[in-house]
Amino acid sequence: MQPAAAAPSASPAAARSQLQPMQQTAAASAAQQASARAAAAKARRLSAAGASAGAGSGTANDSQTAAGKAAAGIGAAGAQATGGAAAPADFSGLWVKDAARSDSRGYEAMLDVLGLSSMQKMTARLIEGIEIQQTASKFIVNFVTVVPFFKVTEEVPLNGGSTQQRRRDLRQGRQTAAARSVSSPEQQGVLVEMSWGAPLEGSLTELYSLLPDGCLAVAAETRVGPQQAKAVTVYRRSAGSRDALLADSRRRNGSMADVLRKQQDQR
């Protein structure tokens, strides 16, 4: 048996040709690692900046902070809902206003934009809650308040058509209203849109959304001419009755005569 012949040695040019692909692969890997390190560093800087901004906002108005969290909750609920085609939420029931979590400053700004009188503003502040009836074709909102002359119930077509109804500010004329279910990262729930003509021609939109804790958030925006204002009002679902809610309001606020007297004292 003859010994195997030795393999011929590779030339310098051939050796360099074999090394080039390995060098290119190593260079690409190094570039990817450098890019990953840069992305991680950027993420750390953004995280630190967010923490700093959060610490600096500690002196903000409590109601505005709570309203901001509520608005963030609306967005989070909408983002989660996009993961699947869920049925629209049913908001039917009695809801009690959570003043501590609501944007009282924004609410007052909305009353100013609407040009309400002192008496009308007092009436708006005394709204203790809302009672909602929701069907496949209707969205009905009744405002719960001890003020005897403010009896407002708005019945709006849901997902089809619009209606003419008495203006919420009780001024002369009618408002056009419609409601539709919405499901997007920005909006999740039922969106009610209203508009009216003179006097004080304007519009109002209200987005009804459930927060992660089961509370109801109503994000409202009103426009009259060049003026606009926004506010988020938060409500807790009530296990009690409408009559019990009104009785509690009377205990806290007194009679209408007491309320009017307080209003006069504040002028």
C-alpha angles and dihedrals in degrees: 000000000000119000115253115264116252115250114251114255116253119250120244090250092054091049091053090049091055093049096051097075091048091050091050091050092050091049092051091049091051091050091051091050091050091050091050091050091051092050091050091050091050091050090052091051092050091048091051091048091051092050091049092050091049091052092049094054094063092105094059121120110280095229092049091049092050091047090050090054089049091052090049088051090055090054093046092050090050092049092051092048093058089069090080142005099265124179116258114271118258110229095184115139144058117308125193120210115249101211094184092059097039127093100247094172093053090046091054089049089054091052089052093050089052089054095232122176123241090262092050091049090051089051091051091050090053094060101120098185148319134258115213130198113188128184133164090273107024140055112195123186123187119188115225114215140139091230103110098206095050102080105151125165118168118199111190130180111249119220097350137049132352138249141218115232143158114290115259092228087057092235121141117282135041135276127221114227137183135167133203138176114250131195119178138113089268101040131031125169132023122338117203117195124193134177135176141182134229135004095060096347110214150123141247130201125190125188113200111203137163116237121220090260092055096256121132121245121195110196107196132186124183130189129192114174109310093342125094139167137182135205139169117217119193125208133189120217109252124224090193134073133272090246091054091051092051092047090053090049091053091051091053100039103030124218124331088260089057091049092050091048091053089049091053091049091054094056 
